[in-house]
Amino acid sequence: MYDWFPIVFIVFKVVVLGTGMFFAIKWHHDQAKKDAQDKRDAEAKPDPQAPQDRNAQQDDQREA
């Protein structure tokens, strides 16, 4: 009478664990893409503390 239980339970377990693995892999993949994009954005953004143009600074010093 209970011969169907292991079949249903194993199928359910495979579906649940497979879905969980899919979303875990997807989340890690998306995080890696996001981190790579953030790194590229940080490298492309100029540092506000760094001098932008040496010639402009030298001109300012000569005027003073």
ChimeraX commands (.cxc) that place a marker at each C-alpha (Angstrom):
marker #1 position 0.00,0.00,0.00 radius 0.5
marker #1 position 2.82,2.43,0.78 radius 0.5
marker #1 position 4.92,1.47,-2.22 radius 0.5
marker #1 position 4.27,4.86,-3.84 radius 0.5
marker #1 position 5.75,6.90,-0.96 radius 0.5
marker #1 position 9.48,6.40,-1.75 radius 0.5
marker #1 position 8.90,7.21,-5.42 radius 0.5
marker #1 position 6.99,10.44,-4.68 radius 0.5
marker #1 position 9.38,11.45,-1.90 radius 0.5
marker #1 position 12.53,10.89,-3.98 radius 0.5
marker #1 position 11.08,12.79,-6.95 radius 0.5
marker #1 position 10.04,15.66,-4.65 radius 0.5
marker #1 position 13.47,15.70,-3.01 radius 0.5
marker #1 position 15.26,15.80,-6.37 radius 0.5
marker #1 position 13.05,18.66,-7.59 radius 0.5
marker #1 position 13.53,20.72,-4.41 radius 0.5
marker #1 position 17.29,20.17,-4.20 radius 0.5
marker #1 position 17.74,20.74,-7.93 radius 0.5
marker #1 position 15.85,24.03,-7.73 radius 0.5
marker #1 position 17.93,25.08,-4.73 radius 0.5
marker #1 position 21.18,24.25,-6.52 radius 0.5
marker #1 position 20.07,26.16,-9.61 radius 0.5
marker #1 position 19.33,29.32,-7.64 radius 0.5
marker #1 position 22.53,28.99,-5.59 radius 0.5
marker #1 position 24.64,28.77,-8.75 radius 0.5
marker #1 position 22.68,31.63,-10.34 radius 0.5
marker #1 position 23.14,33.85,-7.26 radius 0.5
marker #1 position 26.89,33.24,-7.14 radius 0.5
marker #1 position 27.20,33.88,-10.88 radius 0.5
marker #1 position 25.26,37.15,-10.58 radius 0.5
marker #1 position 27.39,38.25,-7.60 radius 0.5
marker #1 position 30.58,37.61,-9.58 radius 0.5
marker #1 position 29.26,39.68,-12.48 radius 0.5
marker #1 position 28.24,42.47,-10.10 radius 0.5
marker #1 position 31.64,42.48,-8.39 radius 0.5
marker #1 position 33.42,42.60,-11.75 radius 0.5
marker #1 position 31.24,45.51,-12.89 radius 0.5
marker #1 position 31.83,47.38,-9.61 radius 0.5
marker #1 position 35.57,46.88,-10.03 radius 0.5
marker #1 position 35.45,48.20,-13.60 radius 0.5
marker #1 position 33.38,51.21,-12.48 radius 0.5
marker #1 position 35.83,51.97,-9.65 radius 0.5
marker #1 position 38.79,51.85,-12.04 radius 0.5
marker #1 position 37.05,54.11,-14.55 radius 0.5
marker #1 position 36.00,56.71,-11.99 radius 0.5
marker #1 position 38.69,59.34,-11.37 radius 0.5
marker #1 position 39.90,59.87,-7.83 radius 0.5
marker #1 position 38.64,63.25,-6.54 radius 0.5
marker #1 position 41.77,63.65,-4.37 radius 0.5
marker #1 position 44.21,63.05,-7.22 radius 0.5
marker #1 position 45.38,66.02,-9.30 radius 0.5
marker #1 position 43.57,66.12,-12.62 radius 0.5
marker #1 position 45.98,68.19,-14.68 radius 0.5
marker #1 position 49.60,68.93,-13.74 radius 0.5
marker #1 position 49.78,71.90,-16.14 radius 0.5
marker #1 position 46.80,73.55,-14.47 radius 0.5
marker #1 position 48.42,73.19,-11.06 radius 0.5
marker #1 position 51.69,74.66,-12.31 radius 0.5
marker #1 position 49.82,77.61,-13.84 radius 0.5
marker #1 position 48.05,78.20,-10.54 radius 0.5
marker #1 position 51.38,78.18,-8.68 radius 0.5
marker #1 position 52.93,80.65,-11.13 radius 0.5
marker #1 position 50.02,83.08,-10.70 radius 0.5
marker #1 position 50.30,83.06,-6.93 radius 0.5
marker link #1:1,2 radius 0.2
marker link #1:2,3 radius 0.2
marker link #1:3,4 radius 0.2
marker link #1:4,5 radius 0.2
marker link #1:5,6 radius 0.2
marker link #1:6,7 radius 0.2
marker link #1:7,8 radius 0.2
marker link #1:8,9 radius 0.2
marker link #1:9,10 radius 0.2
marker link #1:10,11 radius 0.2
marker link #1:11,12 radius 0.2
marker link #1:12,13 radius 0.2
marker link #1:13,14 radius 0.2
marker link #1:14,15 radius 0.2
marker link #1:15,16 radius 0.2
marker link #1:16,17 radius 0.2
marker link #1:17,18 radius 0.2
marker link #1:18,19 radius 0.2
marker link #1:19,20 radius 0.2
marker link #1:20,21 radius 0.2
marker link #1:21,22 radius 0.2
marker link #1:22,23 radius 0.2
marker link #1:23,24 radius 0.2
marker link #1:24,25 radius 0.2
marker link #1:25,26 radius 0.2
marker link #1:26,27 radius 0.2
marker link #1:27,28 radius 0.2
marker link #1:28,29 radius 0.2
marker link #1:29,30 radius 0.2
marker link #1:30,31 radius 0.2
marker link #1:31,32 radius 0.2
marker link #1:32,33 radius 0.2
marker link #1:33,34 radius 0.2
marker link #1:34,35 radius 0.2
marker link #1:35,36 radius 0.2
marker link #1:36,37 radius 0.2
marker link #1:37,38 radius 0.2
marker link #1:38,39 radius 0.2
marker link #1:39,40 radius 0.2
marker link #1:40,41 radius 0.2
marker link #1:41,42 radius 0.2
marker link #1:42,43 radius 0.2
marker link #1:43,44 radius 0.2
marker link #1:44,45 radius 0.2
marker link #1:45,46 radius 0.2
marker link #1:46,47 radius 0.2
marker link #1:47,48 radius 0.2
marker link #1:48,49 radius 0.2
marker link #1:49,50 radius 0.2
marker link #1:50,51 radius 0.2
marker link #1:51,52 radius 0.2
marker link #1:52,53 radius 0.2
marker link #1:53,54 radius 0.2
marker link #1:54,55 radius 0.2
marker link #1:55,56 radius 0.2
marker link #1:56,57 radius 0.2
marker link #1:57,58 radius 0.2
marker link #1:58,59 radius 0.2
marker link #1:59,60 radius 0.2
marker link #1:60,61 radius 0.2
marker link #1:61,62 radius 0.2
marker link #1:62,63 radius 0.2
marker link #1:63,64 radius 0.2
view
